[in-house]
Amino acid sequence: MVRLRGLRASYPAHFSRHLRKLSSSSSSSSSSCRPTVFACNLLIKHRVDSGLYTEALSLYQHMRSSLSLNPDNFTFPFLFKSCGSLSLISLGRVLHALAATLGFVSNIFVSNSLIAFYARCSEISVAHQVFDEMLERDAISWNSLIAAYSQNYHPAGALDVFAHMMMHENPKPDRVTIVNVLPACGTLRAGRSGCEIHAYTMRHGLSEDVLVGNALIDMYAKCELMGEALSVFQNMGVKDIVSWNSIVTGLSQNGRCEEAMKLMAKMEALKIGLNVITWSAVISGYAQRGRGTEALRVFREMQVARAEPNHVTLISLLSACSSAGALLHGREIHAYITKFGWCDNLMVKNALIDTYAKCRDYEHALRLFDSVAFTERNVVTWTVMIGGYAQNGHANEALQFFSQMLTAKASPNAFTISCALIACAHLSALRIGKQIHAFVFRHRFYLVLFISNCLIDMYSKCGDVNDSRKVFDYMPHKNSISWTTMMTGYGLHGRGVEALATFESMRRAGLPPDDITFLVVLYACSHAGLVDHGWLYFNSMTKDSGVRPGVEHYACMVDLLARAGRLNEAQVLIGSMPMEPSAVVWVALLSACRTHAHVELAELASQKLMELDSENAGTYTLLSNIYANAGRWGDVARVRALMRKAGIRKRPGCSWVQGKSGTATFYVGDRSNPDSDKIYEVLRSLIEKIKGMGYVPETSFALHDVDEEEKGWLLSEHSEKLAVAYGVLNTPAGMPIRIAKNLRVCGDCHTAIKYMSAVLEHEIIVRDTSRFHHFKEGDCSCRGFW
């Protein structure tokens, strides 16, 4: 028997009287006065209906221990509801076992309450197992399972269950089913499925229900189908305040905040009271689009209207500051929160942490994080810290917080996991990424669409595009982001043919390509040297898909032509652009000028960049390198003097490589590693071997005015080569050596590593700023297009 200790001290007097009455009746010799299970059920039901879940469970304990009465099929639903409301998963499991022992789990009411209990405790797989084992199901059974998936951020699972329900003749979906499944369509932006469900409601007379109408408005708004949302709203015979708030929220979420404000004015004219939800929706709408100034303006109007902000309003305001990077406004709102006593609200404090972290004020973010008691930190508290670091390039710190979160036994949610996967992708931390993938699989997070998309991205950026494809093929549902992420992965690895095949499969699946999709296709063509294919897709964009090429598409085509050595065609294309070429176009041309040693065109491109006020370290460095490669050392000195005058510093080349005990980092000539002597010894041995195979140092990549011998010595200590030597020492034979670099891989290093891959029992995978190079058996996957 499970005992609930320490609960009776807070019993109200009337509850104690009920216990004494039951106890006295239990000791009576008259069987007619003996309490029954029915009487106990009435008392337990009254406690549950009043929200007194702890008292209900204590009354059940008294019923079992003092009255020696067993619960029946009417008792268990109340008990499971109490356990679910209090998140008492362990007690609920014990009661589940008792119900099975007493033979009540076959009762439909008991099974339905079990599904709802496990759903509330986020044990969706167990809830589904209970459902599968039911001999009889009614509409509540199906609705409970759909709600379990929908409310636990597994929208794809909710749609799957709904599809199975539709295949059965009985029971038919009712309004509760529709209200539960429509949010899943909204989350997945599955507008087509939402339209089909809308048609079902119209055929079966459910569309007149105000709750269904509100759910339809919300679904269409989240699917960015505001025309349909407005049509539903206008055709509703009865509207409540939720209807108005839903349409205002929908307009705001879709960037139509001015229309939302007009609708609010209409609400005032109709004397439909504007409440805090209405104001917060518009503030949130501006916030989500980085329009922090407008969000703050609406907040001031809200204050003039004497509407009291709640935590949702304050969180929306802080979100506006986060998205706009408006640290000063964030501090002002922090002062307001402190003044009016909102600091103790955990949701508001989490939003403050998020604002400071995303605005890169890590000192204040950490101070606020530390001010939350260890036992009070919830999943959002951890997630905003992890996300703030991960999204601002501090991937190591993000993963450290993620590790601390798991150590603290806090359960990450889908957003936490996505942030951790972003950090893994940034670091090329494949080992940690695989561990997170195992966690995703164990907890069925792969049913969350954006998690699977993050896994595809993580594996691609960690150098394992084959595992990206496995994740992609395993996905039960795919959206345009899934397809685009997969194509991007292929493009990163120079597998243009597979990228184009994926694009054609996406078309056959009925997903229309947009401007982003075509950008990814052209990028893949560029990194695989598929010039003819690139021209074909570029020319067909408007004709076949109604997508007009933007400046980024022209930049991709310039990059494609220039990489292939067709610099004149690239220059002609720039001249034919219907818009002014942006900096990214000239950077693409300048980068190719270095590869093909075209000094005059490089000078033109750099001049254009300076006219656009886009000179930066990369522009100066590229031009300096082109001059150095041409032996024009006077021009090199002039460019470097300009850099010093402008306060611009060239980023030092850095490579990092995975080893047995973590990640090692190397700079040129680096001797800080404890195994430095061994590393240089391995490197000398490798260079001697490859020289015997025909390797000759390409001294044009030693960008210093020194003699050839010294240039060769400088080249031998480049960070990529040191990383390879470290990888040889620390990677088991046959396993890939994985290296990442913060700049474009050096041309001499590229040649040397190709030779090294022919003598080593390793594939060497190098990720630079633009792509992956897979070196194996003396060849590279880039085939010279890099």
N, C-alpha and C positions, 0 to 999 in steps of 0.2 A: 504494500500500500504506500503510495507517495504521500508524504506529509508536507503541508504548507505551513512552515513555522513562522512565527513573528507577525501573523496577519491579524490576530483577533484583538490586539491592543487598540486598534483604531475603529472597531465595530461601533456603529451607532446603537443607541439604546434599544430601538425597536427591533434591530436585528438580533440582539442578545435575547430579547424576549421570545422571538421565534425559536431560537435554539433551546431555551429553557423549556418552552412548551413541548417541543418535539422530544426532548430528553425525558421530561416527566411522563409523557405519554408512552415512551418506550419502556419505562419501568412499571407501567400499570399492568395489573394482572388481567384486565379485561381486554380481550382480543378486539372488541369493537372500537376501543380507544387507541389501539396501536396505529401509529402513522403509516401511511402507504407511500409507495414510490410516486403515485400520482400527486399526493400532497407536496412531496419534496420537489417534484418537477415544477409545480406551480410557483413555489418559492424561488427556485433557481431561475425560472423564466422571468420572474419579476425583477430579480437582480440584474439579469442580462439586459432586459429591455431598458433598465434605468442606467445602463453603462457601468454597473458595479461588478465588474468581472472578477475581481479578487474575492469579493464576498460570495459570489456565485460558486467559485471553486472551493472556498472554505466550507460552504454549506454542503457541497458534495462530499467533502472529507468527513463532515459530521454524519452525513447520511450513511456512509460506508462504515466508519469506525464505531460510532456510538449506537447507530440504529441497525447495523448489520443488514442494510438493504443494498441490493445490487441495482445499478442503473439499468434502464431499459432503452429501447430505441428512441424514445422521446427525450431522454436525459442527454445522450451523447451529442446531439447537435448543439445544445446550449454550452456544453463543456468545450467542444472544439471551437466554437465562436469565441469563448472567453480566452482560450489559449492563443488563438490567432490574434486577438486584439492586444494581448499582453506579450506577444512574441515568445511564448513559453514553448519552444520547439521540443525540448526534452520531455516535458510533462505531456504534451500532445501525443508524442510517440508512444509513451506508456499507455495512455488512454486508447490509442489506436490498437495496441496489442490486446488490451482488455476487451475492447469491442469485438475483436476477432475471436478471442477465447470464448466470449459469451454468444457468439454467432450472430452479431448484429451488423457486420460489415456488408452483408448482402442486402440490408435494408437501404432503399434508395435515398431516404432522407439522411441517414447516417453517412453514406458514401458522398453525397453532395456536400455535406458539412465538412467532411475530410478534405475534399478538393479545395474548398474555400480556405480551410485552415492552412494547408501546405502552401497554398498560393500566397497567403498573407506572410508566411515565413520564408518566402522566396525559394521554396523547394519545389520548383516547377516539374522536374522530372518525376518526383514522387507523386505529385498531384496527377500527372498524366498516367502514371502506373495504376493509381486507384481507379481512374476513369476507365482504363483498358480492362480492368478486372471486374467491372460492374456487369452483372447479368441483365440488368434493366436500366435504361437511361431515359430521362425526361428532358424537357427544355432547360430546366435549371442545371442539369448535369453539364450539358453542352455550354451553356452560358457561363457557368463557373470556370470551366476550363479555358474558354476564350478569354474571359476576364483575367485569369491567372497569367496567361502569356502577355496580354496587352498591358496589364498593370506592372509587370516585371520587366518591361523594356525588351520583350521578345515579340515584336509585331509580326514577323514572318511566321512564327509558330501560331499566332492567333488566326492569321489568314488560312493557314493549313487546316486547322481544326474547323474553321467555318466552311472551307471547301468540302471537307468530309461530311459535315452536317448537311450540306446542300444535297449530297448524294443519297441521303436517307430520305425515305418518304415521310417518316415521322421521327421526331417532332419537327415541325416547320420552324424556321427562325421567327422570333417575335421581336417586339420593339426593344426588349432588353438585349437580345442578341445583336441587333443592329447598332445600338448605342455603344456596345462593347467592341464591336469589330471595326467600326468606322475610324476610331483613333489610330488603329494599326495601319489603315490605309494612309492616313495623314502622316504618320511617322515615316513610313516607307516612301511617301510621295507616289503612291500607287494610284494615280488618278483614274486609270482605266478600271481597276477593280472597284474603286469607289463609285464610279458611274454605274457599273453593273449592279452594285448593291442598291444604289438610288433607284434604278429601274425596278428592282425587286420590291422596294418599299411602295412604289407607286402602283404596281400590279396588285399588291396585297393590302392596299388601304392603310399602310403604316405611315405614309409621308405626311399625313395631317397631324400626327402627334408632335407636340411642341418639342419634346426631348429629342426625337428623331431629327426634326428640322434643325435644331441647334447643333447636333452632332454632324449633320451634313454640311452646315455652314463652316464649322471648324475643320472638317476634312478637306473640303474644297480649298479653303484658305491655305492650309498647309501644303496642298498640292499645287499652289500658285495658280489656281483656276478661279480667280475672283469674279469673273463673269458668271459662272455657275453658282458661286456662293451668293452673289447679289440676287440672282434669279430666285434661289430658294428663299432668301429672306423676304423678297418682295411678294412672293406667292403664299407666304405663311398666313393662314387665317387668324391665328392667335400668336402673338409675340409676347414674351416676357422680358424681364431685364437681362436675362442671360442671352436671349436672341440679339438684343441690341449690342451688348458687350461683345458677343462673338463676332458680329460683323465689323464692329470698330476694331477689335483685335486683329481680325483677318486683314482688313485694309492696312493697318499699321504694320503687320508682319510682312506684307508684300510691298512695303515702301510707299504706300499711298496714304501717308500720314495726313496730308492736307485734306484729302477726302474724308478721312476719319474725323478730323476736327470739324468739318462742315456737318457731318452726321451728328456729332455731339451738340452742335448748335441747334439742330432739328430736335434732338432729344429734349433740350431745354425748352424749346418752343412748345413741345407737346407735353411739357411738365412731367417728363420721365426723368426722375432724379438721376443726375450724374453721380456715380459713386466712385470710390477709390479705384475699383477695377477698371473703369472706363479710362480714367486719367492715366493709370499705370500702363494700360495697353499702348497708348500713344507714345508715352515716354519710352517704353520698351521698343516700339517700332523704330523710333529715331535712334535709339541706342544700338540696335542690331545692325544699323547701317553706318555706324561710326559718326553719326551726326549729333555729337555731344552737346553742341551749342543749342540746337533746337530742342533737345531733350530737357536741358536746363531751363529754357524759355517756357516750355509747357509746365514744368514744375513750378515756376514762379506764378504762372496763371492759375495753377491749382491752388497755390497758397492764397492768392487774391480772392479766389472763389470760396475760401475758408474750408476747403476739403482737406481733411486730415490725412497725411500720407501714412501708409502702413509699410510693413517690411517689404512687400512686393515693389512698391514705389521706390523705396530706397535702393533695393537690389537692382532695379532697372536703371536708376541713375548711375549707380556705380558701374554697371555694365557699359553704359554710355562712355564713361570715363576710360574704362579698360580698352574698349574698341578704338577710341580716338587717341589713346595714349595721353590723355589729359590729366596728368598727375596733379597739377595745381587745383583743378576742379574737384578731383578726388579727395584732396586734403580738405577743401571747403565742406564737402559733404560729410567727411569724417568728423569735422568740427560740429556740424549740425546734428549728427547722430549722437555725439557725446553730450551735446547741450540738452537734447530731448530724451535722453536715457535709453537709446536703442542699443547701447554697446553690449548689453548682456544677451541680446538675441543672437543665437549661434548662426542663423542663416545670414543675418546682416554682417556679422563678424567674418563669416566665410567670404562674403562678397567683397569686404574690405581687403582681406588677404589677397583675393584674386586681382583686385584693382592694383594694389601695390606691386604684386609679382609681375603682372602683365605690363606695368609701366616701369619695370626694372628697378624698382626701389625695394631691393631684396632685404635691406636692413629692417624696414618697417614691416614688410610681409612676415619675416621670421619672428619679429618681436610680437606681432599679433598672434601668429601661430603658436608660439611658446606660451602666450597668455591663456590659451585654451587648455583647460585641465586634460591630462592624458586620457582620463576615462570618458571625457565629454567629446573628444574629437570624433566626428562622424566621417563617413566616406567622402562627403563634400569637402571637409576641412583638408583631408589628405590630397584629394584630387586637384584642388585649386593650387596647392603648392607644387605638385608634380607637373601640372599643366603649365603653370607660370614659368617654371624653369625649362621645361621641354620645348615650349614654343618660342623661347628667346635664346636658343642655342646653348643652354647649360644642361646638356643631356646627362652628364655624369651625376650632377646634383639631383636631377630628376629621378634617376634610377636609384640613387641612395635613399631618397624619400620613399620610393616605392618599396624598397627592401625593408625600411623601417616600418612601413605600414603593414606589411605581411608579418613581420616580427611581432607587431602589436596586436596580431590576430584580428585586424580590421579587414572586412571583406571588400575588395575593390569592386566597383561597378563597371559598366561598359565604357564610360568616359575615362575612368582611371586607366583602364587597360589600353585604350587608344592613345593616351598621353605617353604611357610607358613604351608602347610600340613605336611612337614617333621618336622618342629618345634613342631606342635601339637602332632605328633606321639612320639617325644622324651619326651615331658612333660606329656603324657597321658592326654592332655587337650581336653577331648571329647566335652565339651560344645562349645569351640571355633571352634573345628573341624567341628561340626554340622553347626555352623553359616557360615563357609566358604563353606561347602557343599551346603547350601541354595543359596549362591552367585553363585556357580558353576552352579546350576540348573537354576537360573533366567537368567544367561547370556549364557546358552547352552555350557558351557565349558566341560560338560560331553562328548561331541562329540570328544574332544581331548583325544586320547588314554592314554597318560601317566598321564593325570589328573585323569582319572578313576582308573588307577593302583595305584596312590598315595592315592586316597580315600580308596581303599581296604586295603592298608598298614596302613593308619591312623586309621581306625576303628579297625583293628586287634590289633594294638599296644596300643589302648586306651581301650581295653578290651571288645569290642563289635563285635565279629566275625560274629554274625548273620547279622548285618548291612553291614559288608564286603561282605557277600554273596548276599545281596540285590543289592548292587552296581554291583557286578560281573554279576549277572543274567540280569541286566538292560542294560549292555553294548552292543551296536550294533555290535561292532567288538572286538575281543580279540586276543592278541598275546601271545607268550610263557611266557612273563613276567607277563601277567594277570593271567594265570593259576598257574605259580610258586608262585606268591604273595599270591594267594588264598590258596594254599597248605601250604605255610609258616604260614599263619594266623591260619589255623587249627592245625598245629604242635605246635605253641606257646601255644595254649589253650588245648593241650592234646587230641585233637579230631582226633586221628590217623586214625580211620575208614573212616571219612569224607575226610581226606587228600588223602587216597589211592583211594577212589571212584572218587575224582576229578582228580587224576592222570590217572585213566583208561578212564575217559571221555575225557581228553586231548588227549590221544592216539586215541580214536575213532574219534575225531575231525580232525585227520590227522596231528597233530603237533608232530614231533619226539622229544622224550626227549633227553636232552643233559646232560653233567656232572653236571651242576647246578641243573637241575630237580631231578636227582637221589640223590644228596646231600640233597635236601629238603625232599624227600621221606624218606630217612634213618633217618633224623632228626625227622620227624613226628613219625616214628616207635619208635625211642628212647624215646620220651616223652610220648608215650602211652603204652610202654612195649610190643610192638608187635614184639617179638624176631623172631618168625618163619617167619613172613612176611618180616622182615628186611633181614634175610638170603636169602629168595627167591629172593628179588629184587637185593640184592648185587651180588648174583651168576648169575643173568640173564642179568646184565648190558652189558657185552661184547658179550654174546651169542645172545641176542635178539636185542640189539640196537647199538652194535659196540662201546660202551663207555668203555674204560679201567678205572678201579678204580684208583683214585689218593690217595695221602696221606690223604686228607680230608675225603674221603669215608671210608678209614680204621679207621680213628679217630671216625667217626660216629658209626661204627660197634663196636669198642671198648667201646664207651660210652653206646651203647645199651645193650651189654652183661654185662658190669660192673654194670649199674644201676639195672639190673635184678638179680644181685648177682652172676652172672656166671663169677667170676674173673679169674678162671683158664683158661676158654675158651678165655677170653679176652687176657690173657698173651700169650697163644698159637698163637692166631691170630697175635699179634704183632711180635712174632718170625717168622711167615711165610710171613711177608710183603716183597714184591720184591724190596722195597726201604728202605732207612734208616728211622726209625720212627722219626717224627718231634716233636717239643715241644707240639703241640696240642694233639698228641696221648697220651703222658705221662700225660698231664694235665687231660685228660678225665679219665685215670686210677686212678690218684691221687684223683680226686674228689669223685669217687665211693668208694675209700678206706676209706674215712671219713664216708660215709653213712654206710658201712658194717664193720667198725672198724677193718680193716686189716692193722696193723701197719707195718709188714715186707714188704709187697708189696708197701706200701706208701713210705717207705724209699728207695726202689729200684727206684720208679718213680721219686722221688725228686732228687736222685743222678743222674739219667739220664738227668733231666732238668738242673742240675748244669753243667754237662759235655757239654751240648749244649749251655752254657752261657745264659740260659733262666731263671735264677732265678729272680724273681720279688716279689713284695709284696704278690701276690696271692699264689705263691708257698710256701713261708715261712709261710704265715698265715694258709694255709691248713695243712701243716705238724705240726705246733704248735698246731692247734686245735685237730688233730688226737692224738698227744701225751697227750694233756690235757684230752681228752675223755678217754684215757687209764690210766689216773692218773700218768703219767710219768712226774712229774713236773720239775725234773732235766733237762730232754730233752727240755721241754718247755722253761726253762730259757736259755739253750744253743742256741736254735733257735732264741730267742728274742735278745740275745747278738749278734748273727751273723747279725741280721737285723740292729741293732744299728750301728755295725761296718761298714756295707755296706751303711749306710745312708738311709735305706728303712723304711718307716713308713706305718703302717697298716691303711688302710682307715677306718674312723669311719662309723659305720652303720647309715644310714639316710633313713627316710621314709617321703614321702609327700602325702598329701591327699587333695582332692577337697572339698571345703566348700562353704557356701553361698556367701562369700565375696572374693573368690579366693582360692589360694592353700596355705596350712599350711605345714611347714617342722618341723620334729622332729628328735632329736638324743636321744641316750639312756640317761634316767634320765633327759630329757629336761624339764625345768620349765620357759622357756622364753616366752611362749604364754600368752597373757593377761588373758585367761580363764583357766590357769593352774590348779587352785584349783578345778574347776568344772571337768576338764578332769580327774584328779587323783581320784576324788570322784566317777565318773562314772566307771573308771577302777577298783577300789576296789570293787564296787558293782558287776561288771561283774565277777571278779575272785572268789568272794564268791559264786556266783550262780553256776559257772561251777565246782567249787570244790565239791559242793553238788551233782553234776551230775556224779562225778567220775574223774574229772581232777586232775592229780598229776603233779606238776612241774617237768620237766625232767632236773634235775640239771646237767646232763652231758654236757648241752649246756651253762652252766655258766663257762666260761673258765678261772677261777681264783682259786688259791689255798686257799680257805676260807671254813668255815663250811657250812653245808647243808642249814641252815636257811638263812644265808647271801646270798647263791647262789639263793635261791628262791626269795629273795628280789630283787637281781640284775636282775633276769629274768623278774620280774613283770614290770620293767621300760624300757623294750626294745622298740625301736622306733615303731615297728609294732603295739604293743598293745596300745601305746599312740595315734597312728593314728586312730585306731579303735574307741577308746573312743571319740576322737575329731569328727570323722564321725558320731557317735551316736548323739552327741550334735547338729550337723550342717546339717544333712541330713534328709529330710522329710521321714516319715514312709513309708516303701514299696519301697523306691528308693535304688539302689545299693550304697554301700560305696566303692569308688575306691581309692586304695592305690598303690603307686609305691615305690620300694626300690632299693638302689644302690648296694646292695649285695644280696647274696643268702638268702632267707627267713630262719630265725632261726627255728630249729626243734621243740623247745618248743613252739614258737609262732605259728607254723603251727598247732600243736595239740590244743593249747588254742583257736585259732580262729575257728577251727572246732566246738568246744564246744559252743563258743559264737554265731556262726551262727544258733545254735539250739534254742537259747533264744531270738534272736533279730529278728525284722521284716525287716531285710535287707539281701540282698545277699552281701557278702563281696568279692571284686575282688582285688587280690593282684598281682602286676607284679614285679617279681624280675629280676635278670640279665639274666635268661635263659628261663623263661616261665611265664604263667599266672596260678594263682590258683583261682578257683571260689568256694568259701565256701557257702554252702546253706544247711539249715536244717540238720546240723551236719555232712556234708560230704564235700569232696573236689574233684574237677574234676581231679586232678593229679593221684588219686588212688595209691599214694605212689611212683610213678615214677618221682622223681624230684631231 
